Amino acid sequence: MTGDKIRLSKCNIGSDELIAAERALKSEYLGMGIEVKSFETEIRAYLKTDLDVICVNSGTSALVLALSCLGIGPGDEVLVPSITYVASFQAVSNVGATPVACDVCLSSGFLDVNDVRNKISKKTKAIMPVHYGSNSSDMSKVYGLAKEFDLRVIEDAAQAFGCKRNDQLVGSVGDIICFSFDGIKNITCGEGGAILTADNALAEKLRNARLLGVMKDTENRFSGNRSWDFQVEELGFRAHMSNINAAIGRTQLCRLNAFITKRQSLALQYKKILANVKGVVTFSYNYEEICPHIFPVRIQKTKRDAVIAAFEEKGIEYGFHYKPNHLLSYFKRDNVRLKNSELLWEEMLTLPLHVDLSASDVKLVCSVIERAVEDA
């Protein structure tokens, strides 16, 4: 890629996005209107689904609204993998409920269903599996557990738009699925998110809730009108998507298949080269089905430190996805130890991955890793 640094992540914005944003600006209707309506329709068409689509202003808002509209609140518990961005835990806390940190599987970083089972209590209302690394191959186990204990499932699919599971696009089936379209996700709106659900009554609540609880306001805004003599019956949020964000998202959606091909190609290249590097472990993801948002690997800590030093010398950005939430002061509980999550935190390293990365960039990154590991 161009420039001195190999960036960890970035968006890809071209002339079509600029034209789309200008179109929205020139309409002089910058709030939620026809662009958002069209984006929801196009997401539904892309996913080939009958689920309702509700666009909101961020992936975190999607989680908060889903929880709130399910009636989850003080005294309730939601089971969440500890390895996730803090947004997942904060979303649960935002509605007054308690996020219960669960362990993950070492081979994937995905929620450990056995640990989840052990933590189900009378207070448990939902499971929030996170599609870590864009992978969600064990969701059938989550849904099986949820059915057994009569729990709702809120899929934190922030990293998984454009991915497949069992040959079906993530978001095309399920209870509640929440996507993120922030600046570095598989597609971006600048900021944005979406909630999908097969629960029609819940979908209506979500539509109202994103607009401060104003009933039927979605219909008015989509027709270019405002609600004046309205009713509010439930808690609401300022969480709707703007026409500007939706216009950008619509253009990105048209480019998604090309993005998927590029991301998969880069991930497969990483996996092939690193398979021959002793001491580096890649996750067991099917890159024929998923569109990887990130490329995390495991490296023994002493060797990882050597790789980090080499990256910094060469101008290669890196990340850590993510510090376990049960180690954060606000979410820490006495005596909670999650063996796999804590081991991953000691060994994880996220390598550069985005559509502007080149095959030669990947080769360079891998060669730096190989040399650093051998010399450590």
ZAGUDREN-56829 format. One record per residue (C-alpha): x, y, z negated. Coordinates in steps of 0.25 Angstrom, whole numbers, plus 5000, padded with zeros to 4 digits. Example, Ala and Ser with C-alpha at 12.3 -4.5 7.8 and 13.67 -1.06 7.14 Angstrom:
BEGIN
504949824969/505549964971/
***
This chain:
BEGIN
500050005000/500450145002/501150224990/502150194980/501250114971/500549984973/499250014966/498449924957/497049954963/496450064971/495150094980/495150104995/494450225000/494350265014/493650355023/492350285023/492250305008/492550455010/491450465020/490450395011/490850484999/490650605008/489350555013/488850544999/489350684995/488750745007/487350685004/487450774991/486750664983/487850614975/487150534964/486450404966/485750394979/485750334993/487150294993/487050214980/485750144985/486450104998/487650054990/486849964981/486149914994/487449885000/488049814988/486849724988/487049695003/488449665001/488249574990/487049504997/486349504984/484949534979/485449584966/485149734962/486249834964/486449954955/487550044958/488150124946/489350214943/490350114938/490549964935/490549994920/489150064922/488649944929/489049854916/488449954906/487149974914/487049814915/487249794901/486349914897/485149874906/485249724900/484949784887/486349744881/486749834870/487149844855/487249704848/487449634861/488649574867/489249554881/490349454884/491449514892/492849464896/493949534889/494749554902/493949664909/494049814910/493549884898/492349934906/491649794904/491749804889/491449954888/490149924896/489649834886/490049924874/489350044882/487949974880/488249944865/488549794867/489749724863/490749664873/491249534869/492649504875/492749364881/493949294886/494349264901/494849154909/496349164911/496249114926/495349224930/495149334919/493649294920/492749284908/492949154900/491549094900/491949004888/492349124880/491049194884/490249074879/490949074865/490549224864/489149224867/488249264855/486849304852/487349444855/487849414869/486949474880/487849464892/489149414899/489949514907/490949434915/491949524922/492449484936/493949494933/494849504945/493549504953/493349354950/492049304945/492049154948/491649104934/490349184934/489449064935/489949024921/489649154916/488249154922/488049004916/488449054902/487549174903/486349084907/486648994896/486549104886/485549194893/486549314895/486649414905/487849424914/488449554918/489549534929/490649634928/491049624942/491749754943/492949694950/492049594959/491349674970/491549594983/491849464976/491249334978/490849224968/490449084973/490349144987/489349254982/489749404980/489849444966/488649534963/487749454972/487149364961/487249374946/486549444934/487249574933/488449614941/489249744939/490249794949/491149914949/491550004961/492550094954/493850144961/494650014962/493549904963/493349814975/492449934981/492350074975/491350184973/492350264966/491550224954/490350134954/489750004951/488549914953/487649824945/486949704952/485949614946/484849524949/483949574937/483049674944/482549724931/483949754926/484249814940/483149914938/483649954924/485049964930/484550064940/483950154930/485050144920/486050194930/485250314931/485050354916/483950254915/483050344924/482050244930/481950224945/482950334947/483750244956/482550254966/482550404966/484050424968/484150324979/483050404986/483750534983/482750584973/482850614958/482050564946/481350674938/480150614931/480850484927/480850384916/481950324907/481750194899/483150134897/484550184894/485250234907/486650274911/487250374921/487750264929/487250274944/488150274956/488350404964/488150414979/489650444981/490050324974/489050234982/489450294995/490950254993/490450114988/489650095000/490850115009/491750025000/490749915001/490849915016/492349895014/492249785003/492449665012/493849725017/494249755003/493849614999/494749555010/495949645006/495849614991/495749464993/496949465002/497749544992/497349454980/497649324988/498949374992/499349404977/498849274973/499649194984/500949274981/500849264966/500549124966/502049104968/502449194957/502649124944/502049184932/500949254939/499549204938/498449254947/496949234943/496149124949/495249204958/494649164972/495049284981/494249224992/492949264984/493349384975/493849524979/494849554969/494849694962/496149664954/497249554955/497649514941/498749414938/499349354925/500849364922/501549324909/501649454901/503149464901/503249444916/502049534918/502749644911/503949624921/502949634933/502349764927/503649824926/504049784941/502649844945/502949974939/504249984945/503749954959/502450044958/501449924957/500249954949/499649844940/498549834930/497949744919/496549694921/496149704909/496549724894/495649634887/494449714881/494549634868/495849694865/495349844867/495049914854/493649944856/493249804860/494149724851/493549624841/494249554829/494849424833/494449424847/495549354855/495349314870/496549234874/496449234889/496149384890/497349414881/498249334889/497749394902/498049534896/499449494893/499649434907/498749514917/499249604928/498449664939/499049674953/498749784963/497549754972/496749844981/496349844995/497549944999/498549844993/499349785004/499849635006/501349695005/500949764992/500449634986/501749564990/502549674983/501749664970/501949514970/503449524973/503549614961/502849524952/503649404957/504949474954/504549524941/504049394936/505249324940/506149424933/505349434920/
***
